[in-house]
Amino acid sequence: MKIDILTLFPEICRAPLSESMMKRAQENETVDLRVHNLRDWTTDKHHIVDDAPFGGGQGMVMKPEPIFAAVEGLQSKIENRKRKIILMSPAGRRLDQKLAAELSNESHLIIICGHYEGVDHRVIEHLVDLEVSIGDYVLTNGAIAAVVLVDAVVRLLPGALGHEQSAADDSFSIGSLEAPQYTRPAQFRGWKVPDVLLSGNHAAIAKWRKEQALKRTRQNRPDLLD
């Protein structure tokens, strides 16, 4: 998969996406990830990317010209490749595991990071395929949200995780939260690991994990069971 991120703050994206599993996914060529500064597609000497909104109002709005130029420039470099153009926006479809799985099947994602009071609506009407939100709250800029989206998608790609079953067993992938996990020591401050996990009975362990996953989901996220 190829992913291009367009942002005014490249380092916000580069730092977290250069660590741990995301770093390994790039090193083993599971994903070709590139972060671009949107100002590189401006044509004025001050690299202006925003302007006041028509009709008045607070804040500034991102101009359409550099966004269109950037996306069209990235598209022209890759012939015969399908791509999905995404805008990180609080008005978009909420990111969940189902959406992450859908996007992991794409061959090329171009992710636009909003900022200020948003982007000129002509970008949404005539360029963007999908608006995505990571939750019902507002962030300083879309670069932070883009990192969350990329992490959620890339970890689902074959070869991204150390064990192929890891992503399949994740919370939300199985329709509920994961069961509780324990490790050594078997007893800590008088609190013991459940005996079934020490029994070696794999069928009993699987049954216990399923029961505990449902119990935990009812307590913490009953909406997932609706």
C-alpha positions as protocol buffer text, in pm:
chain_id: "A"
residue {
  index: 1
  type: MET
  ca { x: 0 y: 0 z: 0 }
}
residue {
  index: 2
  type: LYS
  ca { x: 107 y: 357 z: -68 }
}
residue {
  index: 3
  type: ILE
  ca { x: 1 y: 639 z: 166 }
}
residue {
  index: 4
  type: ASP
  ca { x: 60 y: 1010 z: 108 }
}
residue {
  index: 5
  type: ILE
  ca { x: -20 y: 1257 z: 386 }
}
residue {
  index: 6
  type: LEU
  ca { x: -64 y: 1626 z: 303 }
}
residue {
  index: 7
  type: THR
  ca { x: -26 y: 1852 z: 606 }
}
residue {
  index: 8
  type: LEU
  ca { x: 101 y: 2189 z: 723 }
}
residue {
  index: 9
  type: PHE
  ca { x: 284 y: 2012 z: 1008 }
}
residue {
  index: 10
  type: PRO
  ca { x: 483 y: 1718 z: 866 }
}
residue {
  index: 11
  type: GLU
  ca { x: 678 y: 1650 z: 1186 }
}
residue {
  index: 12
  type: ILE
  ca { x: 359 y: 1584 z: 1381 }
}
residue {
  index: 13
  type: CYS
  ca { x: 306 y: 1287 z: 1147 }
}
residue {
  index: 14
  type: ARG
  ca { x: 664 y: 1175 z: 1097 }
}
residue {
  index: 15
  type: ALA
  ca { x: 760 y: 1132 z: 1461 }
}
residue {
  index: 16
  type: PRO
  ca { x: 496 y: 877 z: 1574 }
}
residue {
  index: 17
  type: LEU
  ca { x: 491 y: 700 z: 1237 }
}
residue {
  index: 18
  type: SER
  ca { x: 867 y: 641 z: 1256 }
}
residue {
  index: 19
  type: GLU
  ca { x: 850 y: 422 z: 1567 }
}
residue {
  index: 20
  type: SER
  ca { x: 763 y: 64 z: 1660 }
}
residue {
  index: 21
  type: MET
  ca { x: 538 y: -132 z: 1424 }
}
residue {
  index: 22
  type: MET
  ca { x: 488 y: 160 z: 1187 }
}
residue {
  index: 23
  type: LYS
  ca { x: 865 y: 186 z: 1141 }
}
residue {
  index: 24
  type: ARG
  ca { x: 896 y: -188 z: 1075 }
}
residue {
  index: 25
  type: ALA
  ca { x: 607 y: -182 z: 828 }
}
residue {
  index: 26
  type: GLN
  ca { x: 795 y: 77 z: 625 }
}
residue {
  index: 27
  type: GLU
  ca { x: 1130 y: -102 z: 653 }
}
residue {
  index: 28
  type: ASN
  ca { x: 984 y: -431 z: 529 }
}
residue {
  index: 29
  type: GLU
  ca { x: 798 y: -244 z: 251 }
}
residue {
  index: 30
  type: THR
  ca { x: 453 y: -336 z: 376 }
}
residue {
  index: 31
  type: VAL
  ca { x: 365 y: 30 z: 328 }
}
residue {
  index: 32
  type: ASP
  ca { x: 521 y: 313 z: 130 }
}
residue {
  index: 33
  type: LEU
  ca { x: 445 y: 610 z: 357 }
}
residue {
  index: 34
  type: ARG
  ca { x: 531 y: 967 z: 264 }
}
residue {
  index: 35
  type: VAL
  ca { x: 451 y: 1290 z: 447 }
}
residue {
  index: 36
  type: HIS
  ca { x: 436 y: 1612 z: 244 }
}
residue {
  index: 37
  type: ASN
  ca { x: 427 y: 1978 z: 342 }
}
residue {
  index: 38
  type: LEU
  ca { x: 125 y: 2133 z: 172 }
}
residue {
  index: 39
  type: ARG
  ca { x: 308 y: 2465 z: 147 }
}
residue {
  index: 40
  type: ASP
  ca { x: 532 y: 2308 z: -118 }
}
residue {
  index: 41
  type: TRP
  ca { x: 242 y: 2344 z: -364 }
}
residue {
  index: 42
  type: THR
  ca { x: 184 y: 2716 z: -307 }
}
residue {
  index: 43
  type: THR
  ca { x: 291 y: 2964 z: -577 }
}
residue {
  index: 44
  type: ASP
  ca { x: 337 y: 3289 z: -381 }
}
residue {
  index: 45
  type: LYS
  ca { x: 658 y: 3389 z: -206 }
}
residue {
  index: 46
  type: HIS
  ca { x: 496 y: 3372 z: 140 }
}
residue {
  index: 47
  type: HIS
  ca { x: 356 y: 3019 z: 88 }
}
residue {
  index: 48
  type: ILE
  ca { x: 7 y: 3123 z: 196 }
}
residue {
  index: 49
  type: VAL
  ca { x: -238 y: 2834 z: 236 }
}
residue {
  index: 50
  type: ASP
  ca { x: -535 y: 3009 z: 402 }
}
residue {
  index: 51
  type: ASP
  ca { x: -760 y: 3313 z: 369 }
}
residue {
  index: 52
  type: ALA
  ca { x: -1056 y: 3477 z: 542 }
}
residue {
  index: 53
  type: PRO
  ca { x: -1396 y: 3315 z: 480 }
}
residue {
  index: 54
  type: PHE
  ca { x: -1643 y: 3475 z: 242 }
}
residue {
  index: 55
  type: GLY
  ca { x: -1944 y: 3608 z: 431 }
}
residue {
  index: 56
  type: GLY
  ca { x: -1739 y: 3686 z: 739 }
}
residue {
  index: 57
  type: GLY
  ca { x: -1677 y: 3482 z: 1048 }
}
residue {
  index: 58
  type: GLN
  ca { x: -1395 y: 3387 z: 1279 }
}
residue {
  index: 59
  type: GLY
  ca { x: -1074 y: 3215 z: 1180 }
}
residue {
  index: 60
  type: MET
  ca { x: -925 y: 3128 z: 844 }
}
residue {
  index: 61
  type: VAL
  ca { x: -1011 y: 2872 z: 578 }
}
residue {
  index: 62
  type: MET
  ca { x: -763 y: 2659 z: 383 }
}
residue {
  index: 63
  type: LYS
  ca { x: -747 y: 2764 z: 18 }
}
residue {
  index: 64
  type: PRO
  ca { x: -837 y: 2516 z: -257 }
}
residue {
  index: 65
  type: GLU
  ca { x: -546 y: 2584 z: -497 }
}
residue {
  index: 66
  type: PRO
  ca { x: -258 y: 2418 z: -307 }
}
residue {
  index: 67
  type: ILE
  ca { x: -474 y: 2121 z: -207 }
}
residue {
  index: 68
  type: PHE
  ca { x: -586 y: 2052 z: -563 }
}
residue {
  index: 69
  type: ALA
  ca { x: -232 y: 2103 z: -693 }
}
residue {
  index: 70
  type: ALA
  ca { x: -86 y: 1866 z: -435 }
}
residue {
  index: 71
  type: VAL
  ca { x: -337 y: 1586 z: -490 }
}
residue {
  index: 72
  type: GLU
  ca { x: -320 y: 1615 z: -869 }
}
residue {
  index: 73
  type: GLY
  ca { x: 59 y: 1619 z: -854 }
}
residue {
  index: 74
  type: LEU
  ca { x: 70 y: 1303 z: -646 }
}
residue {
  index: 75
  type: GLN
  ca { x: -186 y: 1133 z: -872 }
}
residue {
  index: 76
  type: SER
  ca { x: 10 y: 1207 z: -1188 }
}
residue {
  index: 77
  type: LYS
  ca { x: 314 y: 1025 z: -1055 }
}
residue {
  index: 78
  type: ILE
  ca { x: 128 y: 695 z: -1026 }
}
residue {
  index: 79
  type: GLU
  ca { x: -44 y: 576 z: -1340 }
}
residue {
  index: 80
  type: ASN
  ca { x: -314 y: 309 z: -1347 }
}
residue {
  index: 81
  type: ARG
  ca { x: -335 y: 294 z: -970 }
}
residue {
  index: 82
  type: LYS
  ca { x: -663 y: 339 z: -788 }
}
residue {
  index: 83
  type: ARG
  ca { x: -647 y: 586 z: -505 }
}
residue {
  index: 84
  type: LYS
  ca { x: -885 y: 708 z: -237 }
}
residue {
  index: 85
  type: ILE
  ca { x: -863 y: 1072 z: -131 }
}
residue {
  index: 86
  type: ILE
  ca { x: -948 y: 1128 z: 236 }
}
residue {
  index: 87
  type: LEU
  ca { x: -1002 y: 1448 z: 432 }
}
residue {
  index: 88
  type: MET
  ca { x: -958 y: 1433 z: 809 }
}
residue {
  index: 89
  type: SER
  ca { x: -1260 y: 1629 z: 935 }
}
residue {
  index: 90
  type: PRO
  ca { x: -1482 y: 1632 z: 1246 }
}
residue {
  index: 91
  type: ALA
  ca { x: -1775 y: 1628 z: 1003 }
}
residue {
  index: 92
  type: GLY
  ca { x: -1668 y: 1294 z: 850 }
}
residue {
  index: 93
  type: ARG
  ca { x: -1758 y: 930 z: 896 }
}
residue {
  index: 94
  type: ARG
  ca { x: -1642 y: 815 z: 1237 }
}
residue {
  index: 95
  type: LEU
  ca { x: -1339 y: 589 z: 1227 }
}
residue {
  index: 96
  type: ASP
  ca { x: -1400 y: 239 z: 1358 }
}
residue {
  index: 97
  type: GLN
  ca { x: -1247 y: -102 z: 1299 }
}
residue {
  index: 98
  type: LYS
  ca { x: -1481 y: -173 z: 1009 }
}
residue {
  index: 99
  type: LEU
  ca { x: -1370 y: 142 z: 826 }
}
residue {
  index: 100
  type: ALA
  ca { x: -1004 y: 71 z: 901 }
}
residue {
  index: 101
  type: ALA
  ca { x: -1047 y: -276 z: 749 }
}
residue {
  index: 102
  type: GLU
  ca { x: -1215 y: -131 z: 439 }
}
residue {
  index: 103
  type: LEU
  ca { x: -934 y: 119 z: 386 }
}
residue {
  index: 104
  type: SER
  ca { x: -668 y: -149 z: 436 }
}
residue {
  index: 105
  type: ASN
  ca { x: -787 y: -300 z: 106 }
}
residue {
  index: 106
  type: GLU
  ca { x: -704 y: 16 z: -88 }
}
residue {
  index: 107
  type: SER
  ca { x: -381 y: 38 z: -289 }
}
residue {
  index: 108
  type: HIS
  ca { x: -322 y: 412 z: -245 }
}
residue {
  index: 109
  type: LEU
  ca { x: -452 y: 657 z: 16 }
}
residue {
  index: 110
  type: ILE
  ca { x: -401 y: 1033 z: -12 }
}
residue {
  index: 111
  type: ILE
  ca { x: -485 y: 1190 z: 324 }
}
residue {
  index: 112
  type: ILE
  ca { x: -550 y: 1564 z: 352 }
}
residue {
  index: 113
  type: CYS
  ca { x: -512 y: 1715 z: 699 }
}
residue {
  index: 114
  type: GLY
  ca { x: -748 y: 2001 z: 770 }
}
residue {
  index: 115
  type: HIS
  ca { x: -653 y: 2300 z: 983 }
}
residue {
  index: 116
  type: TYR
  ca { x: -784 y: 2641 z: 1091 }
}
residue {
  index: 117
  type: GLU
  ca { x: -1164 y: 2659 z: 1045 }
}
residue {
  index: 118
  type: GLY
  ca { x: -1160 y: 2388 z: 779 }
}
residue {
  index: 119
  type: VAL
  ca { x: -1107 y: 2371 z: 402 }
}
residue {
  index: 120
  type: ASP
  ca { x: -1277 y: 2545 z: 112 }
}
residue {
  index: 121
  type: HIS
  ca { x: -1587 y: 2336 z: 48 }
}
residue {
  index: 122
  type: ARG
  ca { x: -1500 y: 2293 z: -319 }
}
residue {
  index: 123
  type: VAL
  ca { x: -1228 y: 2053 z: -203 }
}
residue {
  index: 124
  type: ILE
  ca { x: -1497 y: 1835 z: -43 }
}
residue {
  index: 125
  type: GLU
  ca { x: -1738 y: 1867 z: -335 }
}
residue {
  index: 126
  type: HIS
  ca { x: -1497 y: 1804 z: -622 }
}
residue {
  index: 127
  type: LEU
  ca { x: -1183 y: 1628 z: -489 }
}
residue {
  index: 128
  type: VAL
  ca { x: -1236 y: 1426 z: -173 }
}
residue {
  index: 129
  type: ASP
  ca { x: -1379 y: 1073 z: -181 }
}
residue {
  index: 130
  type: LEU
  ca { x: -1431 y: 1034 z: 193 }
}
residue {
  index: 131
  type: GLU
  ca { x: -1427 y: 1254 z: 504 }
}
residue {
  index: 132
  type: VAL
  ca { x: -1309 y: 1074 z: 819 }
}
residue {
  index: 133
  type: SER
  ca { x: -1340 y: 1176 z: 1184 }
}
residue {
  index: 134
  type: ILE
  ca { x: -1165 y: 1001 z: 1474 }
}
residue {
  index: 135
  type: GLY
  ca { x: -1429 y: 1116 z: 1724 }
}
residue {
  index: 136
  type: ASP
  ca { x: -1681 y: 1377 z: 1824 }
}
residue {
  index: 137
  type: TYR
  ca { x: -1435 y: 1641 z: 1937 }
}
residue {
  index: 138
  type: VAL
  ca { x: -1218 y: 1905 z: 1770 }
}
residue {
  index: 139
  type: LEU
  ca { x: -838 y: 1887 z: 1747 }
}
residue {
  index: 140
  type: THR
  ca { x: -589 y: 2163 z: 1678 }
}
residue {
  index: 141
  type: ASN
  ca { x: -519 y: 2015 z: 1335 }
}
residue {
  index: 142
  type: GLY
  ca { x: -587 y: 1710 z: 1125 }
}
residue {
  index: 143
  type: ALA
  ca { x: -230 y: 1580 z: 1134 }
}
residue {
  index: 144
  type: ILE
  ca { x: -291 y: 1418 z: 1473 }
}
residue {
  index: 145
  type: ALA
  ca { x: -605 y: 1251 z: 1340 }
}
residue {
  index: 146
  type: ALA
  ca { x: -420 y: 1133 z: 1029 }
}
residue {
  index: 147
  type: VAL
  ca { x: -164 y: 952 z: 1244 }
}
residue {
  index: 148
  type: VAL
  ca { x: -445 y: 765 z: 1421 }
}
residue {
  index: 149
  type: LEU
  ca { x: -602 y: 666 z: 1089 }
}
residue {
  index: 150
  type: VAL
  ca { x: -274 y: 547 z: 936 }
}
residue {
  index: 151
  type: ASP
  ca { x: -184 y: 342 z: 1243 }
}
residue {
  index: 152
  type: ALA
  ca { x: -527 y: 175 z: 1248 }
}
residue {
  index: 153
  type: VAL
  ca { x: -505 y: 88 z: 877 }
}
residue {
  index: 154
  type: VAL
  ca { x: -141 y: -15 z: 842 }
}
residue {
  index: 155
  type: ARG
  ca { x: -147 y: -260 z: 1133 }
}
residue {
  index: 156
  type: LEU
  ca { x: -410 y: -459 z: 939 }
}
residue {
  index: 157
  type: LEU
  ca { x: -182 y: -507 z: 637 }
}
residue {
  index: 158
  type: PRO
  ca { x: -22 y: -852 z: 595 }
}
residue {
  index: 159
  type: GLY
  ca { x: 327 y: -845 z: 742 }
}
residue {
  index: 160
  type: ALA
  ca { x: 276 y: -534 z: 957 }
}
residue {
  index: 161
  type: LEU
  ca { x: 244 y: -720 z: 1287 }
}
residue {
  index: 162
  type: GLY
  ca { x: 471 y: -987 z: 1427 }
}
residue {
  index: 163
  type: HIS
  ca { x: 190 y: -1244 z: 1430 }
}
residue {
  index: 164
  type: GLU
  ca { x: -77 y: -1252 z: 1160 }
}
residue {
  index: 165
  type: GLN
  ca { x: -347 y: -1351 z: 1412 }
}
residue {
  index: 166
  type: SER
  ca { x: -281 y: -1044 z: 1629 }
}
residue {
  index: 167
  type: ALA
  ca { x: -500 y: -807 z: 1428 }
}
residue {
  index: 168
  type: ALA
  ca { x: -780 y: -1063 z: 1395 }
}
residue {
  index: 169
  type: ASP
  ca { x: -792 y: -1107 z: 1775 }
}
residue {
  index: 170
  type: ASP
  ca { x: -795 y: -735 z: 1854 }
}
residue {
  index: 171
  type: SER
  ca { x: -1081 y: -567 z: 2034 }
}
residue {
  index: 172
  type: PHE
  ca { x: -1355 y: -457 z: 1788 }
}
residue {
  index: 173
  type: SER
  ca { x: -1227 y: -701 z: 1521 }
}
residue {
  index: 174
  type: ILE
  ca { x: -1409 y: -980 z: 1703 }
}
residue {
  index: 175
  type: GLY
  ca { x: -1725 y: -778 z: 1765 }
}
residue {
  index: 176
  type: SER
  ca { x: -1644 y: -719 z: 2131 }
}
residue {
  index: 177
  type: LEU
  ca { x: -1362 y: -612 z: 2358 }
}
residue {
  index: 178
  type: GLU
  ca { x: -1076 y: -852 z: 2423 }
}
residue {
  index: 179
  type: ALA
  ca { x: -1070 y: -1078 z: 2727 }
}
residue {
  index: 180
  type: PRO
  ca { x: -840 y: -979 z: 3018 }
}
residue {
  index: 181
  type: GLN
  ca { x: -472 y: -1065 z: 2972 }
}
residue {
  index: 182
  type: TYR
  ca { x: -220 y: -1178 z: 3236 }
}
residue {
  index: 183
  type: THR
  ca { x: 151 y: -1255 z: 3246 }
}
residue {
  index: 184
  type: ARG
  ca { x: 415 y: -1355 z: 3504 }
}
residue {
  index: 185
  type: PRO
  ca { x: 425 y: -1358 z: 3802 }
}
residue {
  index: 186
  type: ALA
  ca { x: 128 y: -1586 z: 3857 }
}
residue {
  index: 187
  type: GLN
  ca { x: 73 y: -1418 z: 4194 }
}
residue {
  index: 188
  type: PHE
  ca { x: 132 y: -1048 z: 4256 }
}
residue {
  index: 189
  type: ARG
  ca { x: 53 y: -877 z: 4589 }
}
residue {
  index: 190
  type: GLY
  ca { x: -181 y: -1162 z: 4668 }
}
residue {
  index: 191
  type: TRP
  ca { x: -373 y: -1133 z: 4341 }
}
residue {
  index: 192
  type: LYS
  ca { x: -366 y: -1458 z: 4148 }
}
residue {
  index: 193
  type: VAL
  ca { x: -398 y: -1524 z: 3777 }
}
residue {
  index: 194
  type: PRO
  ca { x: -720 y: -1721 z: 3705 }
}
residue {
  index: 195
  type: ASP
  ca { x: -650 y: -2092 z: 3743 }
}
residue {
  index: 196
  type: VAL
  ca { x: -791 y: -2178 z: 3402 }
}
residue {
  index: 197
  type: LEU
  ca { x: -510 y: -1986 z: 3229 }
}
residue {
  index: 198
  type: LEU
  ca { x: -255 y: -2205 z: 3407 }
}
residue {
  index: 199
  type: SER
  ca { x: -436 y: -2531 z: 3335 }
}
residue {
  index: 200
  type: GLY
  ca { x: -303 y: -2600 z: 2985 }
}
residue {
  index: 201
  type: ASN
  ca { x: -658 y: -2689 z: 2877 }
}
residue {
  index: 202
  type: HIS
  ca { x: -687 y: -2491 z: 2555 }
}
residue {
  index: 203
  type: ALA
  ca { x: -1059 y: -2557 z: 2508 }
}
residue {
  index: 204
  type: ALA
  ca { x: -1133 y: -2436 z: 2861 }
}
residue {
  index: 205
  type: ILE
  ca { x: -911 y: -2131 z: 2811 }
}
residue {
  index: 206
  type: ALA
  ca { x: -1088 y: -2041 z: 2485 }
}
residue {
  index: 207
  type: LYS
  ca { x: -1428 y: -2076 z: 2656 }
}
residue {
  index: 208
  type: TRP
  ca { x: -1314 y: -1860 z: 2950 }
}
residue {
  index: 209
  type: ARG
  ca { x: -1179 y: -1590 z: 2719 }
}
residue {
  index: 210
  type: LYS
  ca { x: -1503 y: -1576 z: 2522 }
}
residue {
  index: 211
  type: GLU
  ca { x: -1709 y: -1545 z: 2839 }
}
residue {
  index: 212
  type: GLN
  ca { x: -1480 y: -1279 z: 2985 }
}
residue {
  index: 213
  type: ALA
  ca { x: -1476 y: -1082 z: 2660 }
}
residue {
  index: 214
  type: LEU
  ca { x: -1857 y: -1064 z: 2663 }
}
residue {
  index: 215
  type: LYS
  ca { x: -1861 y: -973 z: 3033 }
}
residue {
  index: 216
  type: ARG
  ca { x: -1607 y: -695 z: 2981 }
}
residue {
  index: 217
  type: THR
  ca { x: -1798 y: -563 z: 2681 }
}
residue {
  index: 218
  type: ARG
  ca { x: -2126 y: -553 z: 2875 }
}
residue {
  index: 219
  type: GLN
  ca { x: -1955 y: -355 z: 3151 }
}
residue {
  index: 220
  type: ASN
  ca { x: -1752 y: -110 z: 2941 }
}
residue {
  index: 221
  type: ARG
  ca { x: -1910 y: -93 z: 2592 }
}
residue {
  index: 222
  type: PRO
  ca { x: -2262 y: -237 z: 2591 }
}
residue {
  index: 223
  type: ASP
  ca { x: -2330 y: -42 z: 2271 }
}
residue {
  index: 224
  type: LEU
  ca { x: -2111 y: -293 z: 2083 }
}
residue {
  index: 225
  type: LEU
  ca { x: -2359 y: -569 z: 2163 }
}
residue {
  index: 226
  type: ASP
  ca { x: -2666 y: -383 z: 2037 }
}
